[in-house]
Amino acid sequence: MVCGFDETMLLLEDVDYCWRIQKAGKTLNCAKALVHFRFRSTVEGLYSRYWKLACYDVLLHQKHQQLGMPKLIKWQDFVKDAAIFPVKFIVKVRNRESLVRWLLDFVWFAGHLQGCIKYKYLP
């Protein structure tokens, strides 16, 4: 039986709920709907959102790993990504837009790192 939302998850609780429903063997049906997604009004707000989502992404994968979810990331890929980020900065950042994109990737990576430490999740 699948209960309601996990109130201990501040983010991604909807994904957690859907994954538990699917794991219980049920099919999700969604009516056609209009989804309103609010983008952050500042770059700092966007980075903060990405950081938090990445951190909770770790918790979500840790929670569902015992239910058959594969690992979020292998430690070898984690180390490789950490080594490649400075190179990507040098090669790809040419203007403000490319800097913002690089920083989003970096913030996502850093959020995953914080989540791994915070939730004791070893890739």
One Martini backbone bead per residue (centre of mass of N, CA, C, O) as a GRO file, in nm:
protein
  123
    1MET     BB    1   0.097   0.037   0.022
    2VAL     BB    2   0.032   0.375  -0.060
    3CYS     BB    3   0.085   0.657   0.061
    4GLY     BB    4   0.163   0.953   0.089
    5PHE     BB    5   0.353   1.192   0.132
    6ASP     BB    6   0.680   1.265   0.220
    7GLU     BB    7   0.737   1.498   0.477
    8THR     BB    8   1.064   1.481   0.484
    9MET     BB    9   1.043   1.594   0.198
   10LEU     BB   10   1.097   1.909   0.056
   11LEU     BB   11   1.182   1.764  -0.210
   12LEU     BB   12   1.066   1.543  -0.452
   13GLU     BB   13   0.790   1.415  -0.345
   14ASP     BB   14   0.653   1.347  -0.618
   15VAL     BB   15   0.858   1.143  -0.720
   16ASP     BB   16   0.846   0.951  -0.484
   17TYR     BB   17   0.546   0.883  -0.512
   18CYS     BB   18   0.559   0.768  -0.802
   19TRP     BB   19   0.769   0.545  -0.747
   20ARG     BB   20   0.597   0.392  -0.537
   21ILE     BB   21   0.364   0.326  -0.724
   22GLN     BB   22   0.530   0.169  -0.935
   23LYS     BB   23   0.651  -0.040  -0.733
   24ALA     BB   24   0.345  -0.146  -0.669
   25GLY     BB   25   0.227  -0.187  -0.982
   26LYS     BB   26   0.126   0.076  -1.080
   27THR     BB   27  -0.048   0.305  -1.282
   28LEU     BB   28   0.003   0.607  -1.429
   29ASN     BB   29  -0.240   0.871  -1.458
   30CYS     BB   30  -0.267   1.157  -1.681
   31ALA     BB   31  -0.402   1.432  -1.736
   32LYS     BB   32  -0.443   1.685  -1.913
   33ALA     BB   33  -0.209   1.958  -1.857
   34LEU     BB   34  -0.110   2.252  -1.701
   35VAL     BB   35   0.216   2.358  -1.635
   36HIS     BB   36   0.360   2.549  -1.373
   37PHE     BB   37   0.682   2.697  -1.403
   38ARG     BB   38   0.903   2.858  -1.183
   39PHE     BB   39   1.129   3.080  -1.235
   40ARG     BB   40   1.386   3.243  -1.141
   41SER     BB   41   1.474   3.592  -1.112
   42THR     BB   42   1.760   3.487  -1.034
   43VAL     BB   43   2.060   3.342  -1.044
   44GLU     BB   44   2.078   3.274  -0.743
   45GLY     BB   45   1.803   3.129  -0.730
   46LEU     BB   46   1.876   2.909  -0.933
   47TYR     BB   47   2.118   2.792  -0.783
   48SER     BB   48   1.969   2.721  -0.523
   49ARG     BB   49   1.772   2.522  -0.652
   50TYR     BB   50   1.978   2.325  -0.772
   51TRP     BB   51   2.120   2.251  -0.510
   52LYS     BB   52   1.871   2.132  -0.364
   53LEU     BB   53   1.791   1.922  -0.578
   54ALA     BB   54   2.058   1.764  -0.572
   55CYS     BB   55   2.049   1.686  -0.276
   56TYR     BB   56   1.765   1.536  -0.297
   57ASP     BB   57   1.849   1.334  -0.513
   58VAL     BB   58   2.017   1.165  -0.324
   59LEU     BB   59   1.794   1.088  -0.124
   60LEU     BB   60   1.611   0.952  -0.330
   61HIS     BB   61   1.814   0.731  -0.420
   62GLN     BB   62   1.865   0.613  -0.143
   63LYS     BB   63   1.571   0.531  -0.080
   64HIS     BB   64   1.543   0.353  -0.368
   65GLN     BB   65   1.773   0.142  -0.372
   66GLN     BB   66   1.621  -0.084  -0.202
   67LEU     BB   67   1.402  -0.090  -0.464
   68GLY     BB   68   1.618  -0.089  -0.735
   69MET     BB   69   1.778   0.154  -0.760
   70PRO     BB   70   2.019   0.289  -0.902
   71LYS     BB   71   2.284   0.447  -0.886
   72LEU     BB   72   2.351   0.771  -0.933
   73ILE     BB   73   2.675   0.733  -0.901
   74LYS     BB   74   2.991   0.681  -0.973
   75TRP     BB   75   3.291   0.743  -0.833
   76GLN     BB   76   3.451   0.775  -1.097
   77ASP     BB   77   3.266   0.997  -1.218
   78PHE     BB   78   3.297   1.197  -0.988
   79VAL     BB   79   3.603   1.242  -1.020
   80LYS     BB   80   3.602   1.319  -1.316
   81ASP     BB   81   3.419   1.568  -1.292
   82ALA     BB   82   3.605   1.725  -1.097
   83ALA     BB   83   3.846   1.737  -1.306
   84ILE     BB   84   3.682   1.874  -1.556
   85PHE     BB   85   3.569   2.153  -1.473
   86PRO     BB   86   3.816   2.339  -1.532
   87VAL     BB   87   3.830   2.270  -1.832
   88LYS     BB   88   3.546   2.362  -1.910
   89PHE     BB   89   3.593   2.653  -1.837
   90ILE     BB   90   3.820   2.715  -2.040
   91VAL     BB   91   3.667   2.608  -2.303
   92LYS     BB   92   3.349   2.724  -2.268
   93VAL     BB   93   3.400   3.005  -2.146
   94ARG     BB   94   3.298   3.326  -2.323
   95ASN     BB   95   3.037   3.417  -2.162
   96ARG     BB   96   2.770   3.469  -1.972
   97GLU     BB   97   2.603   3.225  -2.065
   98SER     BB   98   2.830   3.008  -2.031
   99LEU     BB   99   2.873   3.065  -1.731
  100VAL     BB  100   2.592   2.992  -1.630
  101ARG     BB  101   2.598   2.699  -1.731
  102TRP     BB  102   2.848   2.609  -1.576
  103LEU     BB  103   2.738   2.681  -1.293
  104LEU     BB  104   2.501   2.485  -1.298
  105ASP     BB  105   2.673   2.231  -1.314
  106PHE     BB  106   2.836   2.287  -1.057
  107VAL     BB  107   2.599   2.308  -0.858
  108TRP     BB  108   2.495   2.023  -0.905
  109PHE     BB  109   2.752   1.882  -0.814
  110ALA     BB  110   2.769   2.016  -0.530
  111GLY     BB  111   2.493   1.910  -0.434
  112HIS     BB  112   2.570   1.614  -0.453
  113LEU     BB  113   2.803   1.627  -0.256
  114GLN     BB  114   2.641   1.725  -0.014
  115GLY     BB  115   2.439   1.486  -0.014
  116CYS     BB  116   2.648   1.263   0.033
  117ILE     BB  117   2.737   1.372   0.307
  118LYS     BB  118   2.466   1.419   0.459
  119TYR     BB  119   2.349   1.105   0.370
  120LYS     BB  120   2.569   0.889   0.341
  121TYR     BB  121   2.644   0.864   0.020
  122LEU     BB  122   2.803   0.619  -0.170
  123PRO     BB  123   2.921   0.597  -0.501
   0.00000   0.00000   0.00000
